Amino acid sequence: MGAAKQVRPLTLEEYLALEREAPVKHELVEGFPHAMAGASDRHNRVVVNLVLALGPLARKRGCRLYASDMRLKVDAATVYYPDLMVVCEEDPGEYYKEKPCLVIEVLSDSTEATDRREKLRKYLDLPTLQAYLLLDSRTPRAFGYYREGEGWVYREAEAGTLPLPCLGGHLDLAEAYHGL
């Protein structure tokens, strides 16, 4: 039997160094890297539809839109790769962002539990976040958490639009699910 190997949480710098060399992406959760699985066709198509729908609004507001490959540091030991995030204020990090006003995750069988529990808790603690949206890749349904004063308001929709506070517009669910 082999000797026990001690493990410890990675620092942010160690994690970023690991990611530069890794053949697959990892999220950092409480200091420990977790490999990410590839996304389905439907998942990717929803993300692309979101980029196409939100891109003009972000550009008009002078905001930046990041899809899938930009990291979001939510605390000193946790870094995620959101499916989509919008940053409207100065956030100079080259390899991760910290000040999104909008985060969107696309739900799938393998991500739904994490997106609804772990990420929800972490994202809603971000002081710059105005909305966290979850869009189901399997069926046209959206769930939104919106900052109102000191708290959060929850909304669901299967059709119509959802507000995008920091972009000054709305997300039309027909656009998000176009072609699906």
PyMOL commands that set and color helices and strands:
alter all, ss='L'
color gray80, all
select helices_A, chain A and resi 12-21+41-61+112-116+118-124+165-167+173-176
alter helices_A, ss='H'
color red, helices_A
select strands_A, chain A and resi 26-29+32-35+64-67+71-75+78-80+84-87+96-97+102-107+131-136+142-148+151-157+161-164+169-172
alter strands_A, ss='S'
color yellow, strands_A
deselect
rebuild
show_as cartoon
